[in-house]
Amino acid sequence: MDFSLFLKALVIGLSIAAPVGPIGLLCIQRTLAHGRAIGFLSGLGAALADACYGAIGAFGVSAVISSMVAARVPLALGGAAFLAWMGVQLLRAPAATQARAAQDAATPLKAMLSVFMLTLANPMTILSFVAVFASIGTGHASSSSGAAVTMVLGVFLGSALWWMGLSTVVSMVRHKLGARVLQSINRLSGALLLGFAVFQLSALLSR
């Protein structure tokens, strides 16, 4: 394994995961509501989606790239609808039953798959991977398959490390927050998710 290439890809994975957006917000909210494990698994869903897009970009699967870019509008619409649905669920949850309802919905598989699908709903991310991987992969043509695997592994681990760190830090303050504060955070998260959905829709309509 080319260690320098792995480190570059690791940094890319961290940089992709770090900006605060709807995925980061969901990871924080779920960690506060359900604990570190569910928060981390939610982030891991995003890391797996990044790895999938990274693999497509690293191996240069042009047919898949073209198909994903062509389907960017319906995918973006689906992602916006999913964000809006999750936002509404958080806003509508009654205070008395919010914790129980949230716990029932917080299975590990659901947490991971929901964020995995939401991250895949942004197909333009693949163009970033294609450009970045083409740049950092220069000089590794003699072992292109090995270099591609190294880059994908680095991106996945970098993203996963970010989500592990974020969920761990947030979980440290989880038990210090009262029920009223947690309810306020959930409602704020719901409003922000709706805002992200509206922003995504407005960006599509303005094109």
C-alpha positions as CSV (number, residue, x, y, z in Angstrom):
1,M,0.0,0.0,0.0
2,D,1.2,3.5,-0.9
3,F,1.2,5.2,2.5
4,S,1.5,8.7,1.2
5,L,-1.5,8.2,-1.1
6,F,-3.5,6.6,1.7
7,L,-2.8,9.7,3.9
8,K,-3.9,12.0,1.1
9,A,-7.2,10.1,0.7
10,L,-7.7,10.0,4.5
11,V,-7.5,13.8,4.6
12,I,-9.9,14.0,1.7
13,G,-12.4,11.8,3.6
14,L,-12.1,14.0,6.7
15,S,-12.5,17.2,4.7
16,I,-15.6,15.9,2.9
17,A,-17.3,14.8,6.2
18,A,-16.3,17.8,8.4
19,P,-18.4,20.6,7.0
20,V,-21.6,21.1,9.0
21,G,-24.6,20.3,6.9
22,P,-27.7,18.1,7.1
23,I,-25.7,14.9,7.7
24,G,-23.7,16.5,10.5
25,L,-26.9,17.8,12.0
26,L,-28.5,14.4,11.9
27,C,-25.5,12.8,13.5
28,I,-25.5,15.3,16.3
29,Q,-29.2,15.1,16.9
30,R,-29.3,11.3,16.9
31,T,-26.3,11.2,19.3
32,L,-28.1,13.5,21.7
33,A,-31.4,11.5,21.4
34,H,-30.1,7.9,21.2
35,G,-26.5,7.8,22.2
36,R,-23.1,7.5,20.6
37,A,-23.6,4.2,18.8
38,I,-26.6,5.4,16.8
39,G,-24.9,8.8,16.1
40,F,-21.8,7.0,14.9
41,L,-23.7,4.5,12.7
42,S,-25.6,7.4,11.2
43,G,-22.3,9.0,10.2
44,L,-21.0,5.6,9.0
45,G,-23.8,5.5,6.5
46,A,-22.4,8.7,5.0
47,A,-18.9,7.3,5.1
48,L,-20.1,4.2,3.1
49,A,-21.9,6.4,0.6
50,D,-18.7,8.5,0.2
51,A,-16.7,5.2,-0.3
52,C,-19.2,4.1,-3.0
53,Y,-18.9,7.4,-4.9
54,G,-15.1,7.3,-4.3
55,A,-14.9,3.9,-5.8
56,I,-16.8,5.0,-8.9
57,G,-14.5,8.0,-9.3
58,A,-11.3,6.1,-8.5
59,F,-12.0,3.2,-10.9
60,G,-13.3,5.6,-13.6
61,V,-16.6,3.9,-14.2
62,S,-17.7,6.4,-16.9
63,A,-21.1,4.7,-17.6
64,V,-22.1,5.0,-13.9
65,I,-20.8,8.5,-13.7
66,S,-22.9,9.6,-16.7
67,S,-26.0,7.9,-15.3
68,M,-25.7,9.5,-11.9
69,V,-25.1,12.9,-13.3
70,A,-28.1,12.5,-15.7
71,A,-30.3,11.5,-12.7
72,R,-29.1,14.4,-10.5
73,V,-32.4,16.2,-10.6
74,P,-34.7,13.3,-9.4
75,L,-32.1,12.3,-6.9
76,A,-31.8,15.8,-5.5
77,L,-35.6,16.0,-5.3
78,G,-35.7,12.7,-3.5
79,G,-33.1,13.9,-1.1
80,A,-34.9,17.2,-0.4
81,A,-38.2,15.3,0.2
82,F,-36.4,12.9,2.6
83,L,-34.9,15.9,4.5
84,A,-38.3,17.6,4.7
85,W,-39.9,14.4,6.0
86,M,-37.3,13.9,8.8
87,G,-37.6,17.6,9.7
88,V,-41.4,17.3,10.0
89,Q,-41.1,14.2,12.1
90,L,-38.9,16.0,14.6
91,L,-41.2,19.1,14.7
92,R,-44.4,17.1,15.1
93,A,-43.2,14.7,17.8
94,P,-45.3,15.4,21.0
95,A,-43.1,16.3,24.0
96,A,-44.5,13.5,26.2
97,T,-43.9,10.7,23.7
98,Q,-41.0,12.1,21.8
99,A,-38.3,10.0,23.6
100,R,-40.2,6.7,23.2
101,A,-41.1,7.3,19.5
102,A,-37.5,8.3,18.7
103,Q,-36.2,5.2,20.5
104,D,-38.5,2.9,18.5
105,A,-37.2,4.4,15.3
106,A,-33.5,4.4,16.2
107,T,-32.5,0.9,15.2
108,P,-28.9,0.7,14.0
109,L,-29.8,-0.5,10.5
110,K,-32.3,2.3,10.0
111,A,-29.9,4.9,11.3
112,M,-27.2,3.8,8.9
113,L,-29.4,3.2,5.8
114,S,-31.3,6.5,6.1
115,V,-28.1,8.5,6.0
116,F,-26.5,6.3,3.4
117,M,-29.5,6.9,1.0
118,L,-29.6,10.6,1.9
119,T,-25.8,11.0,1.0
120,L,-26.3,9.1,-2.2
121,A,-29.0,11.5,-3.2
122,N,-26.3,14.1,-4.0
123,P,-24.8,12.7,-7.2
124,M,-22.8,15.8,-7.9
125,T,-20.5,14.7,-5.2
126,I,-19.1,12.1,-7.6
127,L,-17.7,14.8,-9.9
128,S,-15.7,16.1,-6.9
129,F,-14.3,12.6,-6.4
130,V,-13.4,12.2,-10.0
131,A,-11.5,15.5,-10.1
132,V,-9.7,14.9,-6.8
133,F,-8.8,11.3,-7.4
134,A,-7.5,12.2,-10.9
135,S,-5.3,14.7,-9.2
136,I,-3.9,12.7,-6.3
137,G,-3.7,9.5,-8.3
138,T,-1.2,11.0,-10.7
139,G,2.0,9.1,-10.7
140,H,0.3,5.8,-9.6
141,A,-0.7,4.6,-13.0
142,S,1.6,1.5,-12.8
143,S,-0.6,0.1,-10.1
144,S,-3.9,1.8,-10.9
145,S,-6.1,-0.9,-9.3
146,G,-4.0,-0.9,-6.1
147,A,-4.0,2.9,-6.0
148,A,-7.8,3.1,-6.5
149,V,-8.4,0.7,-3.6
150,T,-6.0,2.7,-1.4
151,M,-7.8,5.9,-2.2
152,V,-11.2,4.5,-1.5
153,L,-10.1,2.9,1.8
154,G,-8.5,6.2,2.8
155,V,-11.6,8.2,2.1
156,F,-13.8,5.7,4.0
157,L,-11.6,5.6,7.1
158,G,-11.1,9.4,7.1
159,S,-14.9,10.0,6.9
160,A,-15.5,7.3,9.6
161,L,-12.9,8.8,11.9
162,W,-14.7,12.2,11.7
163,W,-18.1,10.7,12.6
164,M,-16.6,8.6,15.4
165,G,-15.0,11.7,16.9
166,L,-18.1,13.9,16.5
167,S,-20.4,11.3,18.1
168,T,-18.0,10.8,20.9
169,V,-17.7,14.5,21.7
170,V,-21.4,15.1,21.5
171,S,-22.2,12.0,23.7
172,M,-20.0,13.5,26.5
173,V,-22.6,16.3,27.0
174,R,-25.7,14.2,26.3
175,H,-26.5,13.3,29.9
176,K,-26.0,16.9,31.1
177,L,-28.9,18.2,29.1
178,G,-32.4,18.1,30.5
179,A,-35.5,16.8,28.6
180,R,-36.7,20.4,27.8
181,V,-33.3,21.2,26.3
182,L,-33.3,18.0,24.2
183,Q,-36.8,18.7,23.0
184,S,-35.7,22.2,21.9
185,I,-32.7,20.8,20.1
186,N,-34.9,18.3,18.3
187,R,-37.3,21.0,17.2
188,L,-34.4,23.3,16.1
189,S,-32.9,20.3,14.2
190,G,-36.3,19.7,12.5
191,A,-36.5,23.4,11.4
192,L,-33.0,23.3,10.1
193,L,-33.6,20.1,8.1
194,L,-36.6,21.8,6.6
195,G,-34.4,24.7,5.7
196,F,-31.9,22.5,4.0
197,A,-34.7,20.9,2.0
198,V,-36.1,24.3,0.9
199,F,-32.6,25.5,0.0
200,Q,-32.0,22.3,-2.1
201,L,-35.3,22.8,-3.9
202,S,-34.7,26.5,-4.6
203,A,-31.2,25.6,-6.0
204,L,-32.8,23.2,-8.4
205,L,-35.5,25.6,-9.5
206,S,-33.0,28.4,-10.1
207,R,-31.1,26.4,-12.7
